C-alpha cells in the first residue's frame, strides 16, 4: 500500500486549468450552435441565413475562446488551492492510501514486464 503525501500545486493547477478550459469551450460552442438553430428555426433575423450563421459562428468561436481562457484561469486557481488544502490536511491526517500493481503485457504467449 502506498500513500500520496503531497501533491505538486502547479501540476494539479495545470491539469484542472486544461480540463476547465476544454469544458468551457465545448459549452460555449454548443450554446452558439443552439442559438443559431433557434434563430434560423424562428426566422428571427433580417438578411440571409448564411450571414446570420457566419456571424453567430464567428461570435460563438470568439466567445468560446475567451470563456475557455477564463474557465482555464478559474480551473488553475481551484487546482492550486485544492492541492494546497490537500497538502495541509495530508500532513495532519495522513494522505490518500492507494494500492498499486504492475501490469504485465502478454505477447505471443509469454509475459513481459512493461515497466522496464
DRENDO-1510 file (C-alpha; in Angstrom, 1 decimal, always signed):
<recs>
REC; n; res; u; v; w
REC; 1; UNK; +0.0; +0.0; +0.0 .
REC; 2; UNK; +1.3; +3.4; -0.9 .
REC; 3; UNK; +0.3; +6.9; +0.3 .
REC; 4; UNK; +0.0; +10.2; -1.5 .
REC; 5; UNK; +1.7; +12.5; +1.0 .
REC; 6; UNK; +1.9; +15.7; -1.2 .
REC; 7; UNK; +0.5; +17.0; -4.5 .
REC; 8; UNK; +2.5; +19.5; -6.5 .
REC; 9; UNK; +0.3; +22.6; -6.6 .
REC; 10; UNK; +1.3; +23.7; -10.1 .
REC; 11; UNK; +0.9; +20.2; -11.5 .
REC; 12; UNK; -2.7; +19.9; -10.3 .
REC; 13; UNK; -3.4; +23.5; -11.3 .
REC; 14; UNK; -2.3; +22.9; -14.9 .
REC; 15; UNK; -4.4; +19.8; -15.3 .
REC; 16; UNK; -7.5; +21.4; -13.8 .
REC; 17; UNK; -6.9; +24.5; -16.0 .
REC; 18; UNK; -6.8; +22.4; -19.1 .
REC; 19; UNK; -10.0; +20.4; -18.1 .
REC; 20; UNK; -11.9; +23.6; -17.2 .
REC; 21; UNK; -10.8; +25.4; -20.3 .
REC; 22; UNK; -11.9; +22.5; -22.5 .
REC; 23; UNK; -15.2; +22.1; -20.8 .
REC; 24; UNK; -15.8; +25.9; -21.1 .
REC; 25; UNK; -15.0; +25.9; -24.8 .
REC; 26; UNK; -17.3; +23.0; -25.5 .
REC; 27; UNK; -20.2; +24.5; -23.6 .
REC; 28; UNK; -19.9; +27.9; -25.4 .
REC; 29; UNK; -19.7; +26.2; -28.8 .
REC; 30; UNK; -22.8; +24.2; -28.0 .
REC; 31; UNK; -24.6; +27.3; -26.9 .
REC; 32; UNK; -23.7; +29.0; -30.1 .
REC; 33; UNK; -25.0; +26.1; -32.2 .
REC; 34; UNK; -28.3; +26.1; -30.3 .
REC; 35; UNK; -28.6; +29.9; -30.7 .
REC; 36; UNK; -28.0; +29.6; -34.4 .
REC; 37; UNK; -30.5; +26.8; -34.7 .
REC; 38; UNK; -33.1; +28.7; -32.7 .
REC; 39; UNK; -32.7; +31.9; -34.7 .
REC; 40; UNK; -33.0; +30.0; -38.0 .
REC; 41; UNK; -35.9; +27.9; -36.8 .
REC; 42; UNK; -37.9; +31.0; -35.7 .
REC; 43; UNK; -36.7; +33.1; -38.7 .
REC; 44; UNK; -35.9; +35.8; -36.2 .
REC; 45; UNK; -33.4; +37.6; -38.4 .
REC; 46; UNK; -33.1; +40.0; -41.3 .
REC; 47; UNK; -30.8; +39.2; -44.2 .
REC; 48; UNK; -29.6; +35.9; -45.4 .
REC; 49; UNK; -29.3; +32.7; -43.4 .
REC; 50; UNK; -25.7; +32.4; -44.5 .
REC; 51; UNK; -24.7; +35.8; -43.0 .
REC; 52; UNK; -26.6; +35.1; -39.8 .
REC; 53; UNK; -24.9; +31.7; -39.4 .
REC; 54; UNK; -21.4; +33.1; -40.2 .
REC; 55; UNK; -21.8; +36.0; -37.8 .
REC; 56; UNK; -23.1; +33.8; -34.9 .
REC; 57; UNK; -20.4; +31.1; -35.7 .
REC; 58; UNK; -17.7; +33.7; -35.5 .
REC; 59; UNK; -19.1; +35.3; -32.4 .
REC; 60; UNK; -19.5; +31.9; -30.8 .
REC; 61; UNK; -15.9; +30.8; -31.5 .
REC; 62; UNK; -14.6; +34.1; -30.2 .
REC; 63; UNK; -16.7; +33.9; -27.1 .
REC; 64; UNK; -15.7; +30.2; -26.8 .
REC; 65; UNK; -12.0; +31.1; -26.8 .
REC; 66; UNK; -12.4; +34.0; -24.3 .
REC; 67; UNK; -14.6; +32.0; -22.0 .
REC; 68; UNK; -12.3; +28.9; -22.3 .
REC; 69; UNK; -9.4; +31.1; -21.2 .
REC; 70; UNK; -11.5; +32.4; -18.3 .
REC; 71; UNK; -12.6; +28.9; -17.3 .
REC; 72; UNK; -8.9; +27.8; -17.5 .
REC; 73; UNK; -7.9; +30.6; -15.2 .
REC; 74; UNK; -10.6; +29.6; -12.7 .
REC; 75; UNK; -9.5; +25.9; -13.0 .
REC; 76; UNK; -5.9; +26.9; -12.4 .
REC; 77; UNK; -6.8; +28.8; -9.2 .
REC; 78; UNK; -9.1; +26.0; -8.0 .
REC; 79; UNK; -6.5; +23.3; -8.7 .
REC; 80; UNK; -3.8; +25.3; -6.9 .
REC; 81; UNK; -6.0; +25.9; -3.8 .
REC; 82; UNK; -7.2; +22.3; -3.8 .
REC; 83; UNK; -3.6; +21.0; -3.8 .
REC; 84; UNK; -2.6; +23.4; -1.0 .
REC; 85; UNK; -5.5; +22.3; +1.1 .
REC; 86; UNK; -4.8; +18.6; +0.4 .
REC; 87; UNK; -1.1; +19.1; +1.4 .
REC; 88; UNK; -2.1; +20.7; +4.7 .
REC; 89; UNK; -4.6; +18.1; +5.6 .
REC; 90; UNK; -2.4; +15.2; +4.5 .
REC; 91; UNK; +0.3; +16.4; +6.9 .
REC; 92; UNK; -2.1; +16.4; +9.8 .
REC; 93; UNK; -4.3; +13.3; +9.0 .
REC; 94; UNK; -2.3; +11.3; +6.5 .
REC; 95; UNK; -2.6; +11.1; +2.8 .
REC; 96; UNK; -4.7; +9.0; +0.5 .
REC; 97; UNK; -3.7; +5.4; +0.6 .
REC; 98; UNK; -3.6; +3.5; -2.7 .
REC; 99; UNK; -2.6; +0.1; -3.8 .
REC; 100; UNK; -0.6; -0.3; -7.0 .
REC; 101; UNK; +0.2; -3.3; -9.0 .
REC; 102; UNK; +2.5; -3.9; -12.0 .
REC; 103; UNK; +0.9; -4.5; -15.4 .
REC; 104; UNK; +2.1; -7.5; -17.4 .
REC; 105; UNK; +1.8; -7.3; -21.1 .
REC; 106; UNK; +1.1; -10.7; -22.8 .
REC; 107; UNK; +2.6; -11.0; -26.3 .
REC; 108; UNK; +2.6; -14.3; -28.2 .
REC; 109; UNK; +2.1; -16.5; -25.1 .
REC; 110; UNK; +4.9; -15.0; -23.0 .
REC; 111; UNK; +4.6; -12.4; -20.2 .
REC; 112; UNK; +6.7; -9.3; -20.5 .
REC; 113; UNK; +7.1; -6.6; -17.8 .
REC; 114; UNK; +6.3; -3.3; -19.5 .
REC; 115; UNK; +7.6; -1.3; -16.5 .
REC; 116; UNK; +11.2; -1.7; -17.5 .
</recs>
